[in-house]
């Protein structure tokens, strides 16, 4: 999950470690032949795996799951985990030197860039499909009409609120922008703000703004529209009237969570990766709902996060076929449910959601939000980072210099 590396990587180091249940169903998308038997050459005995799950508990969870998949298909897993901000540079270098790993995990907004470089094999080559997956997840792993990755779990952001603070103040959970403004103002008291969010000048700030922009009809193809300006005006107004701190322009999502857990924010925009931290605070009673929409009856549209698993073009057909079996195994029903529970994420196969929520009721708010969420790269593909930069640039101009939102967006769009 993302840490801000000039892009959303909604995952921080979480205290403690947990073990994922290694319940594995049969890996789909491959034959029952030995891992390398179909190529006519020597059987594959080991596969190299590269990802950015370097922090706990993700490191242990993923290690156990990938190793179990390797055992099931009869190969040894040689896994390397690098810091998130190092992964893409390493992948590009490996592509140039023809030393790509056999299985590669990518943050889903990065897939388009790597697929465009020719470094990935279409999964259809191995009989793998994304039937039954949430459409936004499929869009994120698709480039020029071909599927290049399968994503077992996803995440998004929603409105997390302190149930006790709202109950004490007699404030209902907001569902519209008007209600959000009114509730935030009423909940602001002393050193406590009504709402907290991250408007930092990185992709993390853009990630947090997208539900407001998209739900109001704004688009990344052209951010200089009244729809996007109105969404940005909402954030500006929340800061201007004191309902949100002026420091939101420097806060990461981790900083926002610190404010909420300390009782200095009654509500916050954040993700489920914060649950372990929140659950460690004695007496903190919180719940989750989708981001409020501009008007009643409209749909809340949030961005989809998470990572997708791919098969690089290594030139070795036997190894690629074996790697595809690992990707399929990681996406089995049992592993989707187990990974989602262990990592506070949501399965990407829609048929699993009811079972998942029944087993993990605190994830209902995020599971609901995922149903209407969309891919960041679905509209612009590899050009998404340029648009994301324009968005946070405009955000900062409007929130720090007092520039009118529409003017700030026009200048950023033209830049």
Secondary structure, 3 states (H helix, E strand, C coil): CCCCCCCCCCCCCCCCCCCCCCCCCCCCCCCCCCCCHHHCCCCCCEEEEEECCCCCCHHHHHHHHHHHHHHHHCCEEEEEECCHHHHHHHHHHHHHHCCCCCEEEEEHHHHHHHHHCCCECCHHHHCCCCCCECHHHHHHCEECCEECEECCEEECEEEEEEHHHHHHHCCCCCCEHHHHHHHHHHHCECCEEEEECCCCCCHHHHHHHHHHHHHCCCECCECCCHHHHHHHHHHHHHHHCCCCCHHHHCCCHHHHHHHHHCCCEEEEEEEHHHHHHHHCCCCCCEEEECCCECCCCCCCCCECECEEEECECCCCHHHHHHHHHHHHHHCCHHHHHHHHHHHCCEECEHHHHHHHHHHCHHHHHHHHHHHCCECCCCCCHHHHHHHHHHHHHHHHHHHHCCCCHHHHHHHHHHC
